[in-house]
């Protein structure tokens, strides 16, 4: 079984403004704005008296990257597969070559420990937001996100026979046609296939997703095997803002906030590998939310597990946030609206669904600016479990928070699940890019 969660290039509303302002044309201006409350079947407004708990989950470990970066502008996203966690190394052109750090479960189980390896790029990094993905013995880390004439590329690292160690990339992945885009916006991996996106914002074109399939002789420097696009894509959709993959299924988020004056509600696209292998293609199915009105940012985060897609909508209901579950029908993926809506069960939530993860019957929604005084912006992760009868609308009061992650920690900037283990990343300002590992018995 493989686990591969999107590392969505996380940044909060202010961070998004700062980052995109630096490389997006003024006519696009994709800055999330607070929408009017949507009219879709909104859940009851949570009461402040509702109590939350971690349920059966417990914190197992806390990982702190060496030489954390950037003083809180953005974040160090984390991803997990089996007994290994990879944390992206943010860079602001500081001359460092390190793009990711690797942590692992010890012989005594999960426990606080330093990184076992630092993964370096081939040259000092340009400004980047460090998306990472992992599946088994393969890690993908994005180098510079291409913009303003800087070509984007990503690094593949394959675990040596002797185990993870400080190393240079096994291969470099680059697009064949994208020297001035945002290649590297988001990344996902499943087995021998990697998908990397460019949301099109910096070059005012519809976004694209690039698929790379490992050659028979193993990973080596290469351009894409195939390119995925939306048949109805526009320059303000931001197709590729998020991406997830499981087996032969790729899901791409398009949050549609590229127009400040008239944002769309957002949506997601599903692509299924043809029987002859990946090839240039448009979507197999389009996923939308019923009665959405605009500005919900559906598709800002996305994750796939088997026949289920989970996508976040952090601006839903005045930024309370939510996530939507879509399940493949018996006849396969087709255009559809949501199977279920997942919402936070207490009033401390904010921007829930900024990050999402799903593995089997467990879904998790990051809410990185969750919290009340004196623990404002401590963040948290809402956890849901699929009922025996299948996914249905639900609110959760199972909330994971770090034992020492309180004021201004931003837990839930990223979230990734592998089986019964969950890793959540933080903002860097107070937490230095710390990641927390939680588990079920």
C-alpha positions as a Markdown table, in Angstrom:
| # | Residue | x | y | z |
|---|---|---|---|---|
| 1 | Unk | 0.0 | 0.0 | 0.0 |
| 2 | Unk | 1.3 | 3.5 | -0.8 |
| 3 | Unk | 0.6 | 6.7 | 0.9 |
| 4 | Unk | 1.2 | 10.0 | -0.9 |
| 5 | Unk | -0.1 | 13.2 | 0.3 |
| 6 | Unk | 0.1 | 16.6 | -1.4 |
| 7 | Unk | 2.5 | 19.0 | 0.2 |
| 8 | Unk | 0.6 | 22.0 | -0.6 |
| 9 | Unk | 2.8 | 25.0 | -0.8 |
| 10 | Unk | 1.3 | 26.4 | 2.3 |
| 11 | Unk | 1.1 | 30.0 | 3.2 |
| 12 | Unk | -1.5 | 32.0 | 5.1 |
| 13 | Unk | -3.5 | 34.8 | 3.6 |
| 14 | Unk | -0.8 | 37.3 | 4.3 |
| 15 | Unk | 1.9 | 35.0 | 3.1 |
| 16 | Unk | 0.0 | 34.3 | -0.1 |
| 17 | Unk | -0.3 | 38.0 | -0.6 |
| 18 | Unk | 3.5 | 38.5 | -0.1 |
| 19 | Unk | 4.5 | 35.6 | -2.2 |
| 20 | Unk | 2.2 | 36.0 | -5.1 |
| 21 | Unk | 2.7 | 39.8 | -5.2 |
| 22 | Unk | 6.3 | 39.1 | -6.0 |
| 23 | Unk | 5.7 | 37.0 | -9.1 |
| 24 | Unk | 2.2 | 37.4 | -10.3 |
| 25 | Unk | 1.2 | 39.9 | -13.0 |
| 26 | Unk | -1.0 | 42.7 | -11.6 |
| 27 | Unk | -3.8 | 41.9 | -13.9 |
| 28 | Unk | -4.2 | 38.4 | -12.3 |
| 29 | Unk | -3.7 | 39.3 | -8.7 |
| 30 | Unk | -4.7 | 36.0 | -7.1 |
| 31 | Unk | -5.1 | 37.0 | -3.5 |
| 32 | Unk | -7.7 | 35.1 | -1.5 |
| 33 | Unk | -10.4 | 37.4 | -0.2 |
| 34 | Unk | -13.0 | 36.9 | 2.5 |
| 35 | Unk | -16.3 | 36.0 | 0.7 |
| 36 | Unk | -19.8 | 36.6 | 1.7 |
| 37 | Unk | -21.3 | 33.5 | 3.6 |
| 38 | Unk | -22.3 | 30.9 | 1.0 |
| 39 | Unk | -25.8 | 29.6 | 0.8 |
| 40 | Unk | -25.0 | 25.9 | 0.4 |
| 41 | Unk | -26.5 | 23.8 | 3.2 |
| 42 | Unk | -24.5 | 25.4 | 5.9 |
| 43 | Unk | -24.1 | 23.5 | 9.2 |
| 44 | Unk | -25.3 | 25.0 | 12.4 |
| 45 | Unk | -22.9 | 27.7 | 13.7 |
| 46 | Unk | -20.8 | 25.9 | 16.3 |
| 47 | Unk | -21.2 | 27.0 | 19.9 |
| 48 | Unk | -18.2 | 28.1 | 22.0 |
| 49 | Unk | -19.4 | 25.7 | 24.7 |
| 50 | Unk | -18.6 | 22.7 | 22.6 |
| 51 | Unk | -15.6 | 20.9 | 24.0 |
| 52 | Unk | -13.0 | 19.1 | 21.9 |
| 53 | Unk | -10.5 | 16.3 | 22.6 |
| 54 | Unk | -7.8 | 14.3 | 20.7 |
| 55 | Unk | -10.0 | 11.2 | 21.0 |
| 56 | Unk | -7.9 | 8.1 | 20.8 |
| 57 | Unk | -5.0 | 10.0 | 19.1 |
| 58 | Unk | -1.8 | 10.8 | 21.0 |
| 59 | Unk | 1.2 | 12.8 | 20.2 |
| 60 | Unk | 4.2 | 10.5 | 19.5 |
| 61 | Unk | 7.0 | 12.7 | 18.4 |
| 62 | Unk | 8.1 | 16.3 | 17.6 |
| 63 | Unk | 10.6 | 16.9 | 14.8 |
| 64 | Unk | 12.6 | 20.1 | 14.6 |
| 65 | Unk | 14.5 | 20.7 | 11.3 |
| 66 | Unk | 18.1 | 21.8 | 11.6 |
| 67 | Unk | 18.5 | 25.5 | 10.6 |
| 68 | Unk | 14.9 | 26.3 | 10.2 |
| 69 | Unk | 14.2 | 29.2 | 7.9 |
| 70 | Unk | 12.3 | 32.3 | 7.0 |
| 71 | Unk | 11.0 | 33.8 | 10.2 |
| 72 | Unk | 7.4 | 32.7 | 9.7 |
| 73 | Unk | 6.8 | 34.0 | 6.1 |
| 74 | Unk | 5.8 | 30.6 | 5.0 |
| 75 | Unk | 6.2 | 27.1 | 6.2 |
| 76 | Unk | 8.1 | 23.8 | 6.1 |
| 77 | Unk | 5.5 | 21.3 | 4.8 |
| 78 | Unk | 5.8 | 17.7 | 6.0 |
| 79 | Unk | 4.8 | 14.4 | 4.4 |
| 80 | Unk | 4.9 | 10.8 | 5.7 |
| 81 | Unk | 5.1 | 7.3 | 4.2 |
| 82 | Unk | 5.4 | 4.3 | 6.5 |
| 83 | Unk | 8.2 | 5.0 | 9.1 |
| 84 | Unk | 9.7 | 8.0 | 7.3 |
| 85 | Unk | 8.8 | 11.7 | 7.4 |
| 86 | Unk | 10.2 | 14.3 | 5.1 |
| 87 | Unk | 10.1 | 18.0 | 5.8 |
| 88 | Unk | 10.6 | 20.6 | 3.1 |
| 89 | Unk | 13.4 | 23.1 | 3.7 |
| 90 | Unk | 12.2 | 26.6 | 3.0 |
| 91 | Unk | 14.6 | 28.9 | 1.2 |
| 92 | Unk | 14.7 | 32.6 | 0.6 |
| 93 | Unk | 17.9 | 32.7 | -1.5 |
| 94 | Unk | 20.1 | 32.3 | 1.6 |
| 95 | Unk | 22.7 | 30.2 | -0.3 |
| 96 | Unk | 21.7 | 26.9 | 1.3 |
| 97 | Unk | 21.6 | 23.8 | -0.9 |
| 98 | Unk | 19.3 | 21.9 | 1.5 |
| 99 | Unk | 15.8 | 21.3 | 0.1 |
| 100 | Unk | 14.5 | 18.7 | 2.6 |
| 101 | Unk | 15.3 | 16.9 | 5.8 |
| 102 | Unk | 14.4 | 13.3 | 6.6 |
| 103 | Unk | 13.2 | 11.9 | 10.0 |
| 104 | Unk | 12.5 | 8.3 | 10.8 |
| 105 | Unk | 10.8 | 6.1 | 13.4 |
| 106 | Unk | 13.5 | 4.7 | 15.7 |
| 107 | Unk | 14.0 | 1.1 | 16.9 |
| 108 | Unk | 12.1 | 2.2 | 20.1 |
| 109 | Unk | 9.2 | 3.7 | 18.1 |
| 110 | Unk | 8.3 | 7.3 | 17.3 |
| 111 | Unk | 10.2 | 9.7 | 19.5 |
| 112 | Unk | 11.7 | 13.2 | 19.4 |
| 113 | Unk | 14.8 | 12.9 | 17.3 |
| 114 | Unk | 17.0 | 15.0 | 15.0 |
| 115 | Unk | 16.9 | 14.5 | 11.2 |
| 116 | Unk | 18.8 | 11.4 | 9.9 |
| 117 | Unk | 19.5 | 13.0 | 6.6 |
| 118 | Unk | 19.6 | 16.3 | 4.8 |
| 119 | Unk | 18.8 | 16.3 | 1.1 |
| 120 | Unk | 20.5 | 18.9 | -1.0 |
| 121 | Unk | 19.9 | 20.3 | -4.5 |
| 122 | Unk | 22.6 | 20.7 | -7.1 |
| 123 | Unk | 23.0 | 24.4 | -6.5 |
| 124 | Unk | 22.2 | 27.0 | -3.8 |
| 125 | Unk | 18.4 | 27.4 | -3.8 |
| 126 | Unk | 16.6 | 30.3 | -5.2 |
| 127 | Unk | 13.5 | 31.5 | -3.3 |
| 128 | Unk | 11.2 | 28.5 | -3.0 |
| 129 | Unk | 8.3 | 27.2 | -0.9 |
| 130 | Unk | 9.6 | 23.6 | -0.6 |
| 131 | Unk | 6.8 | 21.3 | -1.5 |
| 132 | Unk | 7.7 | 17.7 | -0.8 |
| 133 | Unk | 6.2 | 14.2 | -1.3 |
| 134 | Unk | 7.2 | 10.7 | -0.3 |
| 135 | Unk | 6.2 | 7.2 | -1.2 |
| 136 | Unk | 8.2 | 4.3 | 0.1 |
| 137 | Unk | 11.9 | 4.8 | -0.7 |
| 138 | Unk | 11.4 | 7.8 | -3.0 |
| 139 | Unk | 11.2 | 11.4 | -2.0 |
| 140 | Unk | 10.5 | 14.4 | -4.3 |
| 141 | Unk | 11.4 | 17.9 | -3.3 |
| 142 | Unk | 10.8 | 21.0 | -5.3 |
| 143 | Unk | 13.8 | 23.3 | -5.9 |
| 144 | Unk | 13.2 | 26.9 | -7.1 |
| 145 | Unk | 9.6 | 27.4 | -8.1 |
| 146 | Unk | 10.0 | 29.0 | -11.5 |
| 147 | Unk | 9.0 | 32.6 | -11.9 |
| 148 | Unk | 10.4 | 35.8 | -13.3 |
| 149 | Unk | 12.6 | 33.9 | -15.7 |
| 150 | Unk | 13.9 | 31.4 | -13.2 |
| 151 | Unk | 13.2 | 27.9 | -14.5 |
| 152 | Unk | 11.5 | 25.6 | -12.0 |
| 153 | Unk | 12.6 | 22.0 | -11.3 |
| 154 | Unk | 12.3 | 19.3 | -8.8 |
| 155 | Unk | 14.6 | 16.7 | -7.3 |
| 156 | Unk | 14.1 | 13.0 | -6.9 |
| 157 | Unk | 16.0 | 11.2 | -4.1 |
| 158 | Unk | 16.0 | 7.4 | -3.9 |
| 159 | Unk | 17.0 | 5.8 | -0.6 |
| 160 | Unk | 20.4 | 4.1 | -0.8 |
| 161 | Unk | 20.7 | 0.5 | 0.2 |
| 162 | Unk | 22.4 | 1.5 | 3.4 |
| 163 | Unk | 19.6 | 3.9 | 4.4 |
| 164 | Unk | 18.9 | 7.6 | 4.1 |
| 165 | Unk | 22.0 | 9.8 | 4.4 |
| 166 | Unk | 23.0 | 13.3 | 3.4 |
| 167 | Unk | 22.9 | 13.2 | -0.4 |
| 168 | Unk | 22.5 | 14.9 | -3.7 |
| 169 | Unk | 19.5 | 14.2 | -6.0 |
| 170 | Unk | 19.2 | 11.0 | -7.9 |
| 171 | Unk | 17.5 | 12.9 | -10.7 |
| 172 | Unk | 16.2 | 16.3 | -11.7 |
| 173 | Unk | 12.8 | 16.7 | -13.2 |
| 174 | Unk | 12.0 | 19.7 | -15.3 |
| 175 | Unk | 9.2 | 20.8 | -17.7 |
| 176 | Unk | 9.9 | 20.9 | -21.4 |
| 177 | Unk | 8.0 | 24.1 | -22.0 |
| 178 | Unk | 7.9 | 26.2 | -18.8 |
| 179 | Unk | 10.9 | 28.5 | -18.2 |
| 180 | Unk | 8.8 | 31.4 | -16.9 |
| 181 | Unk | 5.9 | 29.7 | -15.0 |
| 182 | Unk | 5.4 | 28.4 | -11.4 |
| 183 | Unk | 6.5 | 24.8 | -12.1 |
| 184 | Unk | 6.8 | 23.2 | -8.6 |
| 185 | Unk | 3.7 | 24.8 | -7.1 |
| 186 | Unk | 2.6 | 21.4 | -5.8 |
| 187 | Unk | 3.8 | 17.8 | -6.0 |
| 188 | Unk | 2.6 | 14.3 | -5.4 |
| 189 | Unk | 4.0 | 10.8 | -5.9 |
| 190 | Unk | 2.6 | 7.3 | -6.1 |
| 191 | Unk | 4.9 | 4.4 | -6.8 |
| 192 | Unk | 6.9 | 5.2 | -9.9 |
| 193 | Unk | 4.9 | 8.2 | -11.0 |
| 194 | Unk | 5.4 | 11.9 | -9.9 |
| 195 | Unk | 3.1 | 14.8 | -10.8 |
| 196 | Unk | 4.2 | 18.4 | -10.4 |
| 197 | Unk | 2.0 | 21.4 | -11.2 |
| 198 | Unk | 2.2 | 25.0 | -12.5 |
| 199 | Unk | -0.9 | 27.0 | -11.7 |
| 200 | Unk | -0.2 | 29.4 | -14.6 |
| 201 | Unk | -0.5 | 32.5 | -12.4 |
| 202 | Unk | 2.9 | 34.1 | -13.2 |
| 203 | Unk | 2.4 | 33.8 | -17.0 |
| 204 | Unk | -1.3 | 34.5 | -17.1 |
| 205 | Unk | -2.2 | 31.1 | -18.7 |
| 206 | Unk | -4.3 | 28.2 | -17.5 |
| 207 | Unk | -2.5 | 25.9 | -15.2 |
| 208 | Unk | -0.9 | 22.5 | -16.1 |
| 209 | Unk | 0.1 | 19.3 | -14.3 |
| 210 | Unk | 3.2 | 17.5 | -15.5 |
| 211 | Unk | 3.4 | 13.7 | -15.1 |
| 212 | Unk | 6.8 | 12.0 | -14.9 |
| 213 | Unk | 7.0 | 8.2 | -15.0 |
| 214 | Unk | 10.2 | 6.4 | -13.9 |
| 215 | Unk | 12.1 | 4.9 | -16.8 |
| 216 | Unk | 12.8 | 1.2 | -16.9 |
| 217 | Unk | 16.4 | 1.9 | -16.0 |
| 218 | Unk | 15.5 | 4.0 | -12.9 |
| 219 | Unk | 15.1 | 7.7 | -12.3 |
| 220 | Unk | 17.4 | 10.1 | -14.3 |
| 221 | Unk | 17.2 | 13.7 | -15.4 |
| 222 | Unk | 14.2 | 14.1 | -17.6 |
| 223 | Unk | 11.3 | 16.1 | -18.8 |
| 224 | Unk | 7.6 | 15.1 | -18.5 |
| 225 | Unk | 6.0 | 12.0 | -19.8 |
| 226 | Unk | 2.7 | 13.7 | -20.2 |
| 227 | Unk | 0.9 | 17.0 | -19.5 |
| 228 | Unk | -2.6 | 17.3 | -17.9 |
| 229 | Unk | -4.9 | 20.3 | -18.5 |
| 230 | Unk | -8.5 | 21.3 | -17.8 |
| 231 | Unk | -10.7 | 21.5 | -20.9 |
| 232 | Unk | -12.4 | 24.5 | -19.5 |
| 233 | Unk | -9.5 | 26.1 | -17.7 |
| 234 | Unk | -9.0 | 29.9 | -17.5 |
| 235 | Unk | -6.1 | 32.0 | -16.3 |
| 236 | Unk | -7.8 | 32.8 | -13.0 |
| 237 | Unk | -8.7 | 29.2 | -12.0 |
| 238 | Unk | -5.2 | 28.5 | -10.6 |
| 239 | Unk | -5.5 | 24.9 | -11.8 |
| 240 | Unk | -2.6 | 23.2 | -10.1 |
| 241 | Unk | -2.6 | 25.1 | -6.8 |
| 242 | Unk | -2.9 | 21.6 | -5.2 |
| 243 | Unk | -2.4 | 18.1 | -6.4 |
| 244 | Unk | -2.9 | 14.6 | -5.0 |
| 245 | Unk | -2.3 | 11.1 | -6.4 |
| 246 | Unk | -3.2 | 7.5 | -5.5 |
| 247 | Unk | -2.4 | 4.7 | -7.9 |
| 248 | Unk | -3.7 | 5.5 | -11.4 |
| 249 | Unk | -5.8 | 8.5 | -10.2 |
| 250 | Unk | -4.6 | 12.1 | -10.1 |
| 251 | Unk | -6.7 | 15.0 | -8.6 |
| 252 | Unk | -5.8 | 18.6 | -9.2 |
| 253 | Unk | -7.3 | 21.6 | -7.3 |
| 254 | Unk | -8.4 | 24.8 | -9.0 |
| 255 | Unk | -9.5 | 27.2 | -6.2 |
| 256 | Unk | -10.4 | 30.0 | -8.6 |
| 257 | Unk | -9.4 | 33.0 | -6.6 |
| 258 | Unk | -7.3 | 34.5 | -9.4 |
| 259 | Unk | -9.8 | 37.3 | -9.8 |
| 260 | Unk | -10.1 | 39.5 | -6.8 |
| 261 | Unk | -13.3 | 41.2 | -7.9 |
| 262 | Unk | -15.1 | 38.0 | -9.0 |
| 263 | Unk | -13.6 | 34.8 | -7.6 |
| 264 | Unk | -15.1 | 31.5 | -8.5 |
| 265 | Unk | -16.1 | 28.9 | -5.9 |
| 266 | Unk | -13.2 | 26.6 | -6.8 |
| 267 | Unk | -13.3 | 23.0 | -8.0 |
| 268 | Unk | -11.2 | 19.9 | -8.6 |
| 269 | Unk | -10.4 | 17.7 | -11.6 |
| 270 | Unk | -9.8 | 14.0 | -11.7 |
| 271 | Unk | -7.5 | 12.3 | -14.3 |
| 272 | Unk | -7.4 | 8.5 | -14.7 |
| 273 | Unk | -4.4 | 6.9 | -16.4 |
| 274 | Unk | -5.4 | 5.4 | -19.8 |
| 275 | Unk | -4.8 | 1.8 | -20.4 |
| 276 | Unk | -1.9 | 2.7 | -22.7 |
| 277 | Unk | -0.2 | 4.8 | -20.0 |
| 278 | Unk | -0.1 | 8.5 | -19.2 |
| 279 | Unk | -0.4 | 10.8 | -22.1 |
| 280 | Unk | -1.3 | 14.5 | -22.8 |
| 281 | Unk | -5.0 | 14.7 | -21.8 |
| 282 | Unk | -7.8 | 16.7 | -20.3 |
| 283 | Unk | -9.8 | 15.6 | -17.3 |
| 284 | Unk | -11.8 | 12.4 | -16.8 |
| 285 | Unk | -14.2 | 14.2 | -14.4 |
| 286 | Unk | -14.8 | 17.5 | -12.8 |
| 287 | Unk | -15.7 | 17.8 | -9.1 |
| 288 | Unk | -17.8 | 20.7 | -7.9 |
| 289 | Unk | -19.8 | 21.6 | -4.8 |
| 290 | Unk | -23.5 | 22.0 | -5.0 |
| 291 | Unk | -24.9 | 25.5 | -4.3 |
| 292 | Unk | -21.5 | 27.1 | -4.0 |
| 293 | Unk | -21.6 | 30.8 | -4.7 |
| 294 | Unk | -18.0 | 32.0 | -5.1 |
| 295 | Unk | -14.9 | 32.7 | -3.0 |
| 296 | Unk | -15.0 | 29.4 | -1.0 |
| 297 | Unk | -11.6 | 28.4 | -2.4 |
| 298 | Unk | -12.6 | 24.8 | -3.0 |
| 299 | Unk | -9.5 | 23.0 | -4.3 |
| 300 | Unk | -7.0 | 25.0 | -2.3 |
| 301 | Unk | -5.8 | 21.6 | -0.8 |
| 302 | Unk | -6.4 | 18.1 | -2.1 |
| 303 | Unk | -5.7 | 14.5 | -1.2 |
| 304 | Unk | -6.5 | 11.1 | -2.8 |
| 305 | Unk | -6.8 | 7.6 | -1.3 |
| 306 | Unk | -8.1 | 4.8 | -3.5 |
| 307 | Unk | -11.5 | 5.8 | -4.8 |
| 308 | Unk | -11.9 | 8.9 | -2.6 |
| 309 | Unk | -10.9 | 12.5 | -3.2 |
| 310 | Unk | -10.8 | 15.0 | -0.3 |
| 311 | Unk | -10.5 | 18.7 | -1.1 |
| 312 | Unk | -10.4 | 21.6 | 1.3 |
| 313 | Unk | -12.3 | 24.9 | 1.1 |
| 314 | Unk | -10.8 | 27.1 | 3.8 |
| 315 | Unk | -12.9 | 30.2 | 3.0 |
| 316 | Unk | -16.2 | 28.4 | 3.3 |
| 317 | Unk | -18.7 | 30.1 | 5.6 |
| 318 | Unk | -16.7 | 33.3 | 6.4 |
| 319 | Unk | -13.4 | 31.3 | 6.7 |
| 320 | Unk | -14.7 | 28.8 | 9.2 |
| 321 | Unk | -13.6 | 26.3 | 6.5 |
| 322 | Unk | -14.7 | 22.8 | 5.4 |
| 323 | Unk | -13.6 | 19.9 | 3.2 |
| 324 | Unk | -15.6 | 17.9 | 0.7 |
| 325 | Unk | -15.5 | 14.2 | 0.0 |
| 326 | Unk | -16.0 | 12.8 | -3.5 |
| 327 | Unk | -16.2 | 9.1 | -4.1 |
| 328 | Unk | -15.9 | 7.3 | -7.4 |
| 329 | Unk | -19.2 | 5.8 | -8.5 |
| 330 | Unk | -19.6 | 2.1 | -9.5 |
| 331 | Unk | -19.3 | 3.2 | -13.2 |
| 332 | Unk | -16.1 | 5.1 | -12.6 |
| 333 | Unk | -15.2 | 8.8 | -12.2 |
| 334 | Unk | -17.6 | 11.2 | -13.8 |
| 335 | Unk | -18.7 | 14.8 | -13.3 |
| 336 | Unk | -20.2 | 15.0 | -9.9 |
| 337 | Unk | -21.0 | 17.0 | -6.8 |
| 338 | Unk | -19.8 | 16.1 | -3.3 |
| 339 | Unk | -20.6 | 12.9 | -1.5 |
| 340 | Unk | -20.2 | 14.5 | 1.9 |
| 341 | Unk | -19.1 | 17.7 | 3.7 |
| 342 | Unk | -16.8 | 17.7 | 6.7 |
| 343 | Unk | -16.8 | 20.7 | 9.1 |
| 344 | Unk | -15.2 | 21.6 | 12.4 |
| 345 | Unk | -17.3 | 21.1 | 15.4 |
| 346 | Unk | -16.3 | 24.0 | 17.5 |
| 347 | Unk | -16.1 | 27.8 | 17.1 |
| 348 | Unk | -12.3 | 28.0 | 17.5 |
| 349 | Unk | -11.8 | 26.9 | 14.0 |
| 350 | Unk | -10.5 | 29.2 | 11.2 |
| 351 | Unk | -9.5 | 28.3 | 7.7 |
| 352 | Unk | -10.2 | 24.6 | 8.3 |
| 353 | Unk | -9.3 | 22.7 | 5.2 |
| 354 | Unk | -6.2 | 24.8 | 4.4 |
| 355 | Unk | -4.5 | 21.4 | 4.3 |
| 356 | Unk | -6.1 | 18.0 | 4.0 |
| 357 | Unk | -5.0 | 14.4 | 4.1 |
| 358 | Unk | -6.8 | 11.1 | 3.7 |
| 359 | Unk | -5.7 | 7.5 | 4.1 |
| 360 | Unk | -8.3 | 4.7 | 4.0 |
| 361 | Unk | -11.1 | 5.6 | 6.4 |
| 362 | Unk | -9.3 | 8.5 | 8.1 |
| 363 | Unk | -9.5 | 12.1 | 6.9 |
| 364 | Unk | -7.8 | 15.1 | 8.5 |
| 365 | Unk | -8.3 | 18.8 | 8.0 |
| 366 | Unk | -5.7 | 21.3 | 9.0 |
| 367 | Unk | -6.9 | 24.5 | 10.7 |
| 368 | Unk | -3.6 | 26.5 | 11.1 |
| 369 | Unk | -5.1 | 29.7 | 12.5 |
| 370 | Unk | -7.4 | 28.0 | 14.9 |
| 371 | Unk | -7.4 | 29.1 | 18.5 |
| 372 | Unk | -8.7 | 31.5 | 21.1 |
| 373 | Unk | -6.8 | 33.8 | 23.4 |
| 374 | Unk | -4.4 | 33.2 | 25.0 |
| 375 | Unk | -3.6 | 30.5 | 22.4 |
| 376 | Unk | -4.6 | 32.4 | 19.3 |
| 377 | Unk | -3.3 | 30.9 | 16.1 |
| 378 | Unk | -2.1 | 27.8 | 17.8 |
| 379 | Unk | -3.7 | 25.8 | 15.0 |
| 380 | Unk | -5.0 | 22.2 | 15.1 |
| 381 | Unk | -6.1 | 19.3 | 13.0 |
| 382 | Unk | -9.7 | 18.0 | 12.9 |
| 383 | Unk | -9.9 | 14.2 | 12.4 |
| 384 | Unk | -12.8 | 12.3 | 10.9 |
| 385 | Unk | -13.4 | 8.5 | 10.5 |
| 386 | Unk | -15.5 | 7.1 | 7.8 |
| 387 | Unk | -18.7 | 5.5 | 9.2 |
| 388 | Unk | -19.5 | 1.9 | 8.3 |
| 389 | Unk | -22.2 | 3.1 | 5.9 |
| 390 | Unk | -19.8 | 5.4 | 4.0 |
| 391 | Unk | -18.9 | 9.1 | 4.1 |
| 392 | Unk | -21.7 | 11.4 | 5.1 |
| 393 | Unk | -21.9 | 15.0 | 6.3 |
| 394 | Unk | -20.2 | 15.3 | 9.6 |
| 395 | Unk | -18.7 | 17.7 | 12.1 |
| 396 | Unk | -15.7 | 16.7 | 14.3 |
| 397 | Unk | -14.7 | 17.6 | 17.8 |
| 398 | Unk | -11.6 | 15.4 | 17.6 |
| 399 | Unk | -8.8 | 18.0 | 17.4 |
| 400 | Unk | -5.1 | 17.3 | 17.5 |
| 401 | Unk | -2.9 | 20.0 | 18.9 |
| 402 | Unk | 0.8 | 20.0 | 19.9 |
| 403 | Unk | 1.6 | 19.5 | 23.6 |
| 404 | Unk | 3.7 | 22.6 | 23.5 |
| 405 | Unk | 2.3 | 24.2 | 20.3 |
| 406 | Unk | 0.2 | 27.1 | 21.6 |
| 407 | Unk | 0.3 | 30.8 | 20.7 |
| 408 | Unk | 1.2 | 31.5 | 17.1 |
| 409 | Unk | 2.3 | 28.0 | 16.2 |
| 410 | Unk | 0.0 | 27.4 | 13.2 |
| 411 | Unk | -0.2 | 23.7 | 13.5 |
| 412 | Unk | -2.0 | 22.2 | 10.5 |
| 413 | Unk | -0.2 | 24.2 | 7.8 |
| 414 | Unk | 0.3 | 20.8 | 6.2 |
| 415 | Unk | -1.1 | 17.4 | 7.1 |
| 416 | Unk | -0.2 | 14.0 | 5.8 |
| 417 | Unk | -1.4 | 10.5 | 6.8 |
| 418 | Unk | 0.1 | 7.0 | 6.5 |
| 419 | Unk | -2.1 | 4.3 | 7.9 |
| 420 | Unk | -2.8 | 5.3 | 11.6 |
| 421 | Unk | 0.1 | 7.8 | 11.8 |
| 422 | Unk | -0.4 | 11.5 | 11.0 |
| 423 | Unk | 2.1 | 14.2 | 10.7 |
| 424 | Unk | 1.2 | 17.9 | 10.9 |
| 425 | Unk | 3.5 | 20.8 | 10.0 |
| 426 | Unk | 3.5 | 24.3 | 11.6 |
| 427 | Unk | 4.2 | 27.8 | 10.5 |
| 428 | Unk | 7.8 | 28.8 | 11.2 |
| 429 | Unk | 7.6 | 32.1 | 13.1 |
| 430 | Unk | 7.5 | 30.6 | 16.5 |
| 431 | Unk | 7.8 | 26.9 | 15.7 |
| 432 | Unk | 10.9 | 26.9 | 13.5 |
| 433 | Unk | 9.2 | 24.6 | 11.0 |
| 434 | Unk | 8.4 | 22.0 | 13.7 |
| 435 | Unk | 6.3 | 18.9 | 12.7 |
| 436 | Unk | 4.3 | 16.8 | 15.1 |
| 437 | Unk | 3.6 | 13.1 | 14.8 |
| 438 | Unk | 0.3 | 11.7 | 16.1 |
| 439 | Unk | -0.9 | 8.1 | 16.2 |
| 440 | Unk | -3.8 | 5.8 | 17.0 |
| 441 | Unk | -3.3 | 2.8 | 19.3 |
